[in-house]
Amino acid sequence: MAEHAYKLVELVGVSNKSYADATSAAVKRAAKTLHGLAWFEVAEMRGRIEDGKIAEFQVKVKIAFKLDG
């Protein structure tokens, strides 16, 4: 069995639609500059309220990518 090592980065994804869209935004952004993305974990969920309504969904996402070599 081959040995692997992964690096974790934390990003905050933001959406005005849903937590799922905020998570997707974070993963999509990570994929622009990192390769070998392997998995993600939602570490925190929060949002912004404006005029008594949800104005923004925010998620702190830990994203892992496999290290080369």
C-alpha positions in Angstrom: 0.0 0.0 0.0 1.4 3.4 -1.0 1.9 6.1 1.7 0.2 9.5 1.2 0.4 12.8 2.9 -2.1 15.6 2.6 -2.0 19.3 3.2 -5.1 21.2 4.6 -6.0 24.7 3.8 -8.9 26.7 5.2 -11.2 28.9 3.1 -14.4 30.7 3.8 -17.0 30.3 1.1 -19.8 32.8 0.7 -23.2 32.7 -1.0 -26.4 34.6 -0.8 -28.4 31.4 -1.7 -27.3 28.5 0.6 -24.6 26.8 2.7 -24.2 24.3 -0.1 -23.5 27.0 -2.6 -21.0 28.6 -0.2 -19.2 25.3 0.2 -19.1 24.8 -3.6 -17.7 28.3 -4.0 -14.8 27.5 -1.7 -14.0 24.2 -3.4 -14.3 25.8 -6.9 -11.9 28.6 -5.9 -9.4 26.1 -4.4 -9.4 24.1 -7.6 -8.2 27.1 -9.5 -4.8 27.1 -7.8 -4.4 23.7 -6.2 -4.2 20.3 -7.7 -4.9 16.9 -6.2 -7.9 18.0 -4.2 -9.0 15.0 -2.2 -11.8 15.9 0.3 -13.3 18.7 2.3 -14.8 19.3 5.7 -17.2 22.0 6.7 -15.7 23.3 10.0 -18.1 26.2 10.7 -21.4 27.5 9.4 -22.5 31.1 9.9 -24.3 33.9 8.2 -25.0 37.6 8.0 -28.4 39.0 8.8 -29.7 42.2 7.2 -33.1 43.8 7.9 -34.2 40.7 9.8 -33.4 38.3 6.9 -30.6 36.1 6.0 -28.4 38.1 3.6 -25.4 35.8 3.3 -24.4 32.2 4.1 -20.8 31.6 5.1 -18.9 28.3 5.6 -15.4 27.7 6.9 -14.1 24.8 4.8 -11.0 22.7 5.3 -9.9 21.4 2.0 -7.2 18.6 1.7 -5.0 18.0 -1.3 -2.5 15.3 -1.8 1.2 16.3 -1.7 3.3 15.5 -4.7 6.0 12.8 -4.4 
